[in-house]
Amino acid sequence: MPIHDWTRVDAGLFHAFHQSWIVTLSRALNGGVLPPDYFALPEQSIRGPVPDVLTLKLSQERGHPTETTPGLAVAAAPPRTRLVRRAEETIYVRKADRIAVRHRHGQVVAVVEIVSPGNKASKNELRAFVEKTANLIAQGVHLLVIDLIPPSKRDPQGIHKAIWDEFVDEDFELSADQRLTLAAYDAGPPPVAYVEPVAVGQPLPDMPLFLKPEFYVPAPLEDTYRTTWDDFFPAALKGLLETTG
């Protein structure tokens, strides 16, 4: 299904879609994508701003996934994104006000964030989002950011550039015909970013959701986006996004 142009409708309509999508994505992750000892919860509270989806690991002894565990190792199956960036030199370290990485039901290992228009509505909102996501990565929490909102004057090269500048200040420029961004972050160390630029009208590719350094599961973005659109988005509103002109 092609990505819709969400700038054509009120931000509240994207928020409604967003809410249904994160629930659908959580169900898909729990329906066989994640290994048996991991689970995803939408809008589960942790210290600091609330992320959209948390992937949690049940508290138990640490160990690497077995050969029968769902998931892929980077060495065996590198994520198929067009851009890979590695922060080899330094890791952005915050002081004692870091977001908590534990939860009473288990250890937080990954977060999925779907960017909303509100995250780019002001300098303060964008700064808060960037600091939240950078702090998660710095604490070893893996991250998947889905940004279907075009760059603003506050993030002219997209949300990935704004986040990655917290780790490495390097050149990055979105192409004129692909202004939306999907970015998966392996928290490492060192942090590694897997970036896929996309555009309105294109299908969403699956993206890696890292559970451990160099180990990920494919997040089914296309299937869950389509399911949300087909089954949960009101038919009376679909015409606002499907019509041309």
NORDATA-V390256 format. One record per helix or strand of 3 or more residues. SS is the DSSP state (h for helix, s for strand). FROM is the first residue (numbers start at 1). TO is the last residue. Records with the same first field share a line. If there is no record, write none. Layout:
SS->FROM-TO, FROM-TO
This chain:
h->6-8, 11-33, 117-120, 123-138, 158-164, 221-231, 235-242
s->38-42, 53-57, 83-86, 106-114, 142-147, 180-186, 192-198, 207-212, 215-219
